[in-house]
Each structure stands twice: as structure tokens, then as C-alpha cells.
């Protein structure tokens, strides 16, 4: 049986928390917190959500301060955070994204949009985990051969290497852009540079540099 993803919803509005629980519990394992400090304690005590839905406009500790506190914890460092908010000004949105949030969802929520956004960010988080595992397997002992490792280090920047690893796994430019939060046009340029630096002409040829 497929294990449900774990969501953590943080909001000072008790009614909204209950609504979110009703909307999501059919699809996910849902935990709730009614304040920033409570959210921090949840992670400190071993909570391990796959994604956090975080309100911004909360008393005492707002969503921005809460995100910074969560990022300071090992358990919250890599968890994707989506702001769930009624704020509509561009400045708040830009600031939240700069702090490390992956998305904004406006209140009142639309169930279909909410579920689609959650599924997207959980999928991206899983792809990132797969990428890190792939890099560990190929950069560790017995993975990427020493001569190939040296060649890759000399030829590619860190970003180019990451893109090359994803191309080697079969990801498209659009998928890579979403996964790494770069524009599709930028990823297209990086892939073009890869072809030049590795002296290849097809995406399928990248894989041989990791074998």
C-alpha cells in the first residue's frame, strides 16, 4: 500500500486549520499547528513533514520569522514550504520567496488548485532527493571513475554538473528548470554549453560520462 505524504499546516485561524484538514486528510497524513512557536516545537520533537503549508499573518511570530526558525533546524532545512496567505502585495511574495519558500497559495483556497500545487512540490522534492542520491552514488567510491571525475571537474561548473546529471537520468529541459528553479531558456543555454564542453551532439551521450 502506497504511503501517504505528510503535510504540516500552520495557521492561527482554527477554523481554517480544520477546513484544511478536511480537504487534505483523504490524500495525505495531516498535522496541524496554530502558531509559529508550536510549529518549531513540532519539528524539534521529531516531526518530519514532506511539505509545510505556512500562514504569514500570525501574531507573535509571523510566517517569515517562522520560516527562518524552521530553516535553522536540521529537520526543517530541506522541507519545501508553501505560504498559504491572504496577503496579495508583491513585496511580501518576493520576500517570502527570497527566504526560501517554494510557492504561494492564496486564501480562500480552491481545492483543485491546492491539491495540484501540493502534488507538484512533493514531486519536485522527491526528484531532488533522487538527484542527491544519484550524485552520491556516482561521486562516492566505486561510482564515477577517477579519470572521468577529474575531467568533469575541469570541464563543468557546479550548475553544469547538476544539469548534466539530470540529463543523464532522462529529465527534459522543462523538468530540470522546475526542479532547479531556473528559467527554461537558461537551462537550454546550460545544456548547449554541456554539448560544447563534452564534445557531444545528443542528450543520450551525456550518460556515458556517468558510467
NUVEXSE-989410 format. One record per atom (N, C-alpha, C, O): x, y, z. Coordinates in steps of 0.05 Angstrom, whole numbers, plus 5000, padded with zeros to 4 digits. Each point is the difference from the previous one (the first is absolute). Layout:
XYZ;...
This chain:
501749765000;498350245000;501750255000;501950025016;497550174967;501650244997;499850175025;497850065009;504550035002;499950165024;499250294993;501050114980;497250005036;499250284996;502250195006;501549965019;498650264965;501950215006;499150145026;497650005007;504350135007;499450135025;500050314997;502050114992;495750015013;499850294998;499850125028;498849885019;502350364984;499850155026;498950284994;501250154986;496449905025;498750264995;500250175025;499449925022;501650334974;500550195022;498450254995;500450154981;497649915037;498350234996;498750075027;499349825015;500450444992;498850075025;496949994999;498750035021;500249934955;497149984997;499249715004;500449834982;498350125040;499349725007;498049894980;500149764993;498050404998;498049914981;501449924973;499349804989;502650375002;501449934976;501649745003;500149844981;501150125042;501549755005;498249764996;500849804988;496850225023;498149774998;499149964971;499749784991;499950454995;499249984972;502249864984;499549834983;503050255021;502349894986;500249705006;500749844983;498950095042;500249725008;497949834985;500549784991;497050335007;497949864986;500649974970;499449804988;501850415001;500650004971;502249804994;500049874978;501950105040;502549854993;500249725012;501549844990;496950105031;500549755014;499449754983;501149785006;497350244973;499549784983;502549924984;500349764993;501450435002;502349964982;502749995015;501949884991;498250255032;502550035015;499649965030;497850025010;504549925003;500050015029;500550295009;502050124993;496149995022;500050295006;500550055029;498749885018;503350294988;500550105027;499450305000;500350144980;498949975044;499250285002;501550145022;500749885020;499750384976;501150175021;498750284998;499550094978;499950035044;498650265000;501850245005;499050225003;503649744997;501950225003;502749924990;500749774997;501050444999;502849954992;501549845021;501349814993;498750285033;501449855020;499149705002;501749835004;495750134993;499049725001;501249844976;500649765003;499650374974;501149864976;502949935005;500949784993;500650405019;502949955006;500249775019;501749824996;496750175025;500149785020;499349744987;501149795007;497050214974;499249754986;502449884986;500549765002;501150404984;502449894987;502249935020;501449804996;498950365025;502049945020;499549735014;501849865008;495650074994;499349755014;499849764981;499149795007;501950254968;500149774982;498150004977;500049814984;498350395013;498250024977;501650014974;502150144999;497049724981;501649984975;498150024976;499649814985;499250435011;498150034977;501550004974;502450064998;496149874981;501150014973;499650274988;501450084981;496750075029;499450274990;498650165022;498349895015;502350374987;498750175020;498450224986;501050144982;496549895026;498350214992;499950215022;499049935022;502050314974;500650195021;498650264995;500450134980;497949965040;498850264999;502150215005;502049955014;497650304976;501850225005;499150175023;501550065018;496050034981;499050205018;499149865026;497649955005;504450005013;499449875026;501150185022;502150134995;496649885028;501150175022;502549885013;500649764997;500950415016;502549925014;502349914982;502150135000;497449674984;502149914981;498649964973;498549814996;502050374985;498749984974;501349784983;501949875009;497050094967;500949794983;502950034991;501449804996;499550445001;502750054991;502049925023;501949864995;497550235029;501749925023;499949705005;502049875007;495650014989;499749725004;501749844980;501349805007;498750294968;501649864979;502950015007;501449804998;499650435012;502850025007;500749815023;502149885000;496150105020;500449815022;500049714991;501749845009;496550104973;499949724990;502449934984;501049785002;500050414982;502449954983;502549975018;502049874991;497950235033;502349975018;500249735013;502049925012;495849924985;499949735011;500849804979;499350034976;502249775031;500749794981;497549884987;500049944976;497950015040;497649874990;498550184981;498449904984;502050365017;498550184982;501650134978;499050164985;503549765013;501950134981;499249954971;500250194984;498949575010;499449934972;497149974994;499349954977;499050085042;497149964996;498850234983;500450235008;498349724970;498850224984;497850135016;498449875013;501650404987;498050165014;498450164980;501250144983;496249845019;498250154983;498450195017;498749925020;501450344974;498450195015;497149984993;499350004976;499049995044;497149994997;499050265012;500050035025;499350174958;499750275011;497850164985;499349954977;499750245038;498150204989;501450254990;498750174988;503949855018;501550244991;500349994970;500549794988;499250444999;500150014971;502150184989;500450014975;501150135042;502050194989;502549854990;500849805012;500350304967;502349884987;502449995018;501649814999;498750405018;502450015018;500049775019;502249885005;495650055007;499949775018;500649744986;501549835011;497450144965;500549764985;503049974993;501249795003;500050434988;502849994992;501849945025;501949854998;497450275024;501649965025;499849715009;502049885007;495650004992;499649735008;501649814982;501249815010;498950244964;501549834982;503050035005;501549814998;499450435008;502850055006;500949845025;502249915002;495950065017;500649855025;500149704995;501149855017;497850064960;500249724994;497449854996;500049764996;497750395005;497549874994;499949924970;501350134984;497349665010;500049904972;497550104985;499949994975;498150125040;497650084986;498250155019;500450015024;497550124964;497950145014;497349884991;499649964976;498749995043;497249934994;498250205014;500150045024;498150084960;498350215011;497649895015;498949794992;500350355029;497549945013;497850184988;500650224992;497049685006;499149735007;501049804980;500150064976;500549705033;501249804983;497949874982;497749985008;503249944968;498349844982;501249725001;502349964995;496049845013;501049735005;501749894977;502149905005;496950134970;501449884978;502850124996;501949874994;498250405009;502550144998;501949925022;502449954996;496550045029;501649935023;501349724996;502449965005;496049854987;501049724997;502049994977;502049855003;497650304976;501949994977;502750125008;502149904993;497850325023;502550135008;501549825020;502449974998;496149915020;501349825019;501349764986;502349935006;496349954976;501149774985;502550084984;501949855000;498150394988;502350104985;502450025018;502249914993;497550225030;502350055018;501049745014;502449985005;495849845000;500949745011;501649854979;501949875007;497250144968;501449874979;502750124996;502049854996;498250425004;502650134997;501949935023;502449964996;496550025028;501749935023;501149724998;502349955006;496049874984;500949724996;502249994978;501949845002;497850324977;502050004979;502750115010;502149904993;497750305025;502550105012;501449795017;502449974999;496049875016;501249795016;501349794981;502149905006;496550044972;501249814981;502550104988;501949854995;498250414999;502450134989;502349985020;502349934992;497250135033;502249985020;501049725003;502449955003;495849854996;500849725002;501649934975;502149865003;497150234974;501449944975;502950115002;501949874993;498350385017;502750135002;501749855020;502449974995;496449955027;501549855021;501149744988;502349925005;495949944981;500849744989;502250034979;501849824999;498250394986;501950034979;502650155008;502049984987;497850175034;502350165009;501449855023;502350085007;496449725005;501349855021;501949794990;500449984975;500849885042;501949794992;498549794984;497849915007;503450014971;498849804983;498050114981;498849854985;500750415015;498150124982;501350104975;501049854984;499050425014;501350124976;503049945001;501350045020;499749874958;502849924998;501850255004;499250224993;503249745019;501750225008;500750184976;499950255002;500749634975;500850164977;497650164989;500350234992;497349655009;497650144991;499350225020;499150224992;501249735034;499550205020;501750244996;499050235002;503549734994;501950224995;499250164976;500050255000;499349614979;499250134975;497550175004;499850234990;498349665025;497550155005;500550255016;498950214995;502949775025;500650235017;501450224984;499550245005;502249684977;501450194984;498250144979;500450234993;497749624997;498450104978;497550155008;499250194987;499649745036;497350105007;500050155026;501549955019;496750254982;499450145025;498249825017;499049794990;500550295035;498249845017;497249984988;498849785000;500250444990;497350004988;500049824975;498149854996;503950174988;500149844976;500149705006;498849844987;502750105034;500249715008;497349905009;499149784993;499450395023;497449925010;498149964977;498549804999;501550384981;498349974977;500849764984;498349854990;504350105007;500949764986;499049745013;499149824986;501050185041;499049765014;497049954995;499249774997;499350455001;497149974995;499549924971;498249834995;503350284987;499749924972;500749704997;498749864985;503450065029;500849714999;497749825010;499949774992;498450335026;497849845010;497550024983;498049875006;502150294973;497850014981;498050235004;497950014988;502850185030;498250235004;500150194976;502150044988;495650085006;499850204979;500950275011;500350045024;500150154957;500850275009;497950135017;500650135020;496849834974;497950115016;499949895028;499650145019;500849604983;500149875026;502450105017;499750045024;502649994963;502350105014;499650285009;500850075022;498050104962;499550285008;498250025024;500550165018;497549674983;498250005024;501449895024;499750105022;501949704974;501449875023;502150185012;500350015025;501250144958;502250175010;499250295003;501650165008;495949904985;499050285002;501550194982;500650235008;500149684968;501150184980;498050024977;498249834997;502150374986;498250034978;500749794978;502349924998;495750004986;500649804979;502150104981;501649844990;498350425004;502050114981;502949985011;501849954985;498550095041;502649975013;501049714999;502349954993;495949865013;500849724999;500749924972;501949844996;496750274984;500649944972;502950094994;501449864986;499450375024;502750104995;502149835014;502149944989;497249975036;501949835015;500449734985;502249914997;495649984993;500249744985;501650044975;501649834992;498150404995;501550064975;503050015007;501749904985;499050235038;502850025008;501149725007;502349944994;496049895017;500849725006;500849864975;502149864999;496350174980;500649864975;502750104990;501649844990;498950425012;502650104990;502349905017;502149924989;497650095037;502249945018;500649705000;502349915004;495649934993;500449715000;500449894971;500549764997;499450424984;500349924972;498149784991;500949794990;496550265015;498049814993;497850144984;499950255000;498349604988;497950134984;497249915008;498050114991;501849685027;497449905008;499849975030;502049955014;495650094997;499649985029;500749725010;501049975023;498449824961;500549735009;503049955005;500749815015;501050354973;502949975003;501050095027;502349935008;496250235007;500950105026;500349775019;501850015017;496549794981;500049785019;502749865002;500749915021;500750084957;502649855001;502150135017;501949875008;497750394999;501950135017;499549935030;501650075017;496249784989;499449925027;500149705003;499149905021;502049964961;500149715001;502949915000;500549755000;
